[in-house]
């Protein structure tokens, strides 16, 4: 396939031709997601011009203040995805329970989990934010309403995962289990065009992303690892560069392209970590592994092997270039000997 004017819809259809048994449902789902991304991107880009900034005064189920754009993005994702007849059930980081498909709509065979606006605390500062999504096949009987069990599948059962980053340009990056591809929104045409084909994360990292303000709460092995990254040596090893945006989508996107590791660990204040397994860690782990990287929880487990126990389960995560994740795993394991 030529990259010349390759729209995301054309790319999806071309990929579908490689699978004779494909029904087109997954392709339609991805097209619906790209439409939702265009609308959210438009609102994010004009956020400073219209009355959608600031807090609503409410809190979400995690006790965090909810911003107006969070609500808009959540509602847009739901309305864009619940009527196509391809989904059995959805779940959102902003909703306490599962999101049922209205009875008037056909029930499909897929499940959608999403974080509608990751990094929303950065909106007022005009820092990149994004949407993260994850698609599974349902495990409940076809034709029946989806259940919470459909949503609580381990990450290795994902069929599609990805994110949309709203920054200086809007880029949609996803994997369907056959590599990672990125599409940049051309505002002149209103189309996502293939801009990053078959992305591979560099094996060697040169960037680390972690909130060092929490240093005193970290485990000893992680402290030693970060000090190791910051040090040079007489053999010519250069220190890593610290780059932490505070928006997982933006940090992961940069590290995917340049090589790096993103860490949100467990610590004394957050013994189970802070990021959500279903809405953030699983989709990013699937995507990064498809690009040749690794994602672990620092407790001897691959993120994708964890069995979810609740919709909003939190887990620690170490994700990025393979050599960097291998190294932090070694530092943590030595701490426990």
N, C-alpha and C positions, 0 to 999 in steps of 0.2 A: 504493500500500500504506500502510495506517495503521501508525503506530509503536506503537499501543496493543497491548501484549502480543504483539508480533511476535517470536517465537522465531527463533533462527538457522536451525532446520530449516525452519520455514515460509518464512522469507525466501529460503532456497536453493531451495526448491521453486517459489516464485512466480517467481524469476528464471529457473529452468529452463524455465518455460512460454513464455518469450519466444524460446526456441530450439527449434523443432520437431524438429530432428535430435538433440537431447540424449538421451543414453542413460541418464542418472541416475548414472553411475559417479563423475563428479566431485562430484556432490552427496553421494553416499555417503562419499566420501573426506573431505569437509569435515565431515560428521557424525561420522566416526570421530575426526578431529582434535579436534573440540570435546569428545568424550568423554575423550580422553587429557588435554586441558587441565583438565577438571574434576578428574580424579584427581590430577594433578600439583599443581594449586592447593590441594587439600585437604592434601597432604603438606607443601607449602611453608608453609601457614598454621599447621600444628601442629609445625613443625620444632623449635621451642624446647621442645616437650613430650615428644618421643620421641627415641630414639637414632638419629637420622639426620644429625646435624650432625657437623662435624669431618672431618678428612682420613682417607682409607683407608690412607694410607701408600704408595699407588701413584702413578704419573705417567701422564698420557695421552700420545698420540703426539707432542705438542708440547713435552713435558718439563715440563708444568705439573702441580702437585699436583691430584689428583682428590678431590673431596669426595663423601661418600656420597649426597647428594641429586642430584649429577650422574649418578651411576650409576643411581639409581632413575628419574630422568627419562628417561634414555636407554633403559633397558629398557622403561619404560612406553610410550614412543613406538613402539618396535619391536613390542611385543606387541599394541598397539592397532591397528597399521596393517598387519601382515604377513599377516593371514588373510582379509581382506575380498574378495580376488580382483580388486582394482582396480589393484594395483601390479605392476610388472615387476621393480623393484629399488629399494633405498633407499641412502642414504649419510648418515652422521652425523659431526659435528665430533669426536665422542668415539671414533670407530672408524677404524682405519687404512685399511681397504679398503672395498669396497662391501658392503652387507648384502643377501644373496640371500634371496629369498622361498622358504620351505620347499617342497620338491617336492610335498608332499601338498596344497598350496593352489593354486588357479587363478592363472594369471599374467595380469595386466591390462595396460592400455596406458599407465599413468602411472608417473612416477618421482617419488619424494619425497626431498628433501634437507632436513636440519634441524640446528639447534643446539638440543639439548634443554634447556639451562639457561644462557642468556646472563647474564653478570654474576654468576656463582656465588660469586665472591670476596666479594660483599657479603652473603651469606646470614646469616652470624653477626651482622651489624650490623642485621639486619631492614630492609635496603634493597631496593627493588623489583628483581626479576629477571624473566626471561621466556624464552619459547620462540619461535624463529624458524623458519619453514617456507617451502618453495618446491616447486612442483609443475610438472613438464614432461610432455609426451607423449613416449613412448619413440621412438627412431629405429631400434632393432633390430627384426628381424622379430617380428610378433605370435606369441604362443604359445611363444616360446623364452625361456630365462632372460635377464634383463636384463644389460647389460654396463656397463663403466666409461664407454664412449662415450655411453651414455644419460645419464650424470650430468655429462659434460663439455660441456654445451651452453651457448652464450652466454645471458646473462640476458634478452635480448629474446625468447627462445623460451619463457619462462615462461607458464603459463596461469593459475596462481594463486600468490599469495605473501602472507605476512602474519606476524603475531606475536601472542603472548598475553603480556600483562604481568600479573605477579602482584604487586599492590601493596595499597593500602588497599581496592581492589576488584580483581577479576580481569576483564580486558577483552580480548576477541579482536578484532583488527582485520585485515581481509583485503581483497584485490582480486582479481577474476577478469577484469580488463581492462575493466571497465565502472564505474569509480569505486571509492572506498574507503569501507568501512562498518565500524562498530564495534559490538560487542555486549558488554554487561556481564552478568556472571554474578550472578543473583539466588540467594543461598544458601538462601532460604526455599523456592524452587521447584526449585532445582537445574537451572535453565535459563539459557542465554544469551539476553538480550533486547536487541533493537535499541535502542541508546542514542545512536549517532552516525551519522546517515545522510548519505551522500555528502560525506564530509569533504574539505575543500579547505584546503591549507596556505596561510596568508597569504603574499602575494607579498613583502611587506616583513618582514624579520626584526627582532627586538629582543633575541634571545638568541644567544649563541655557546657552544658546548660543545666543549672541547678540554682535554687534560691539559697545563696550562701548566708543570708541573714539568719538561717536556722542552724548554722554550723554547730553551735554549742549543744544542740539536741540530738545530733547524729550519733550513729554507732561508731565505735573506734575504727573499724575497717574502712568505712566510707571516708572518715576524716583523713586517714593515711592515703587513701586513693586520690583524693582531691589535692593533697599536698604533693603527691607524686606527679600529678598532671601539671602542677604549677612550677615544678623544678626543672631546670636544665641540668645537663651533666657534661663531663669532659669528653664523652664519646660523640658529642654533637647533637644529642637529643634536645629538641626545642620544647619549651613549655607550650601547653595548649592555650588557646584563647578562650576566655570566658564570655559567653553570649547568652543572656537570659532575658527573654522578652516578657515572660509571665503569661503568654498565650500559647498553649500547647501546640496548636495548629501551626503557628508561625515558627516556633522553635523546631518542631519536627520537620517542617518543610525545608527550612534552611539546612538542617543537618542532613536531610536526605540528599540534597544536592551537593553539599560541600564535604560531608563526612563529619560526624560528631556523635555525641552521646547526650541524651536527655535523661535526667534523673529526678524522680519525685519519690523519695524514700519514705519508709516508716521511720519514726523517731519517737522521742519520749513524749511529745505532745500529740502525735498522730500515730499510734501504734499499728494501725492498719493502712497507713498511707492516707492520701487525700483524694486521689483521682479515682473515678468510677470505672470498674472493670468493664461493664457492658457498653458504656457510651463513649469512652475515651481509650482505655487501654487495649481492649480486644481489637477494635478496628485498626488502631495504629500498629499494633503488634503484627496483625495479619499482613498489612501493607508493607511494613518494614522488612518482615521476613521474606516476602515475595521479591523485595528489592535486594536481598542478599544480606540483610542485617540480622540482629537478634533482639529479643525482648524477654526479660526475666523479671521475677519478683524479688530477687535477692535472698530468697529462702529455699533455693534449690529447685524452683519450678519455672518452666516456661509459662509465660502469660497465657498462651493459647491452650494450655493443658488444664488451666484452673476451671473447676466446676462451680458456676455461680450458684449462690444460695439465696440471693435477694436481688431485686431490681436495681438497688442503689448501693450495692456492695463496693467498698473501697479496697484498693490494693496498692502496694508500693510498686514502682516500675523503674527499670533500667533498660533503656531502649536506644538502639542506634547502630553504628558501625560495629562489625563483628569483633575486631580486635579490641576495641574499647570496652565492649560488654564482657568479653572474655577476661579482660584485665580486672575490671571491678569485681567480677565474680570470684576471681582468685583472692583479691584483698579481703573480701567479706568472708570467704571460706576459711582463710588462714586465721582470721579473728576468732573463729569458733573452735579452732583446734585446742 
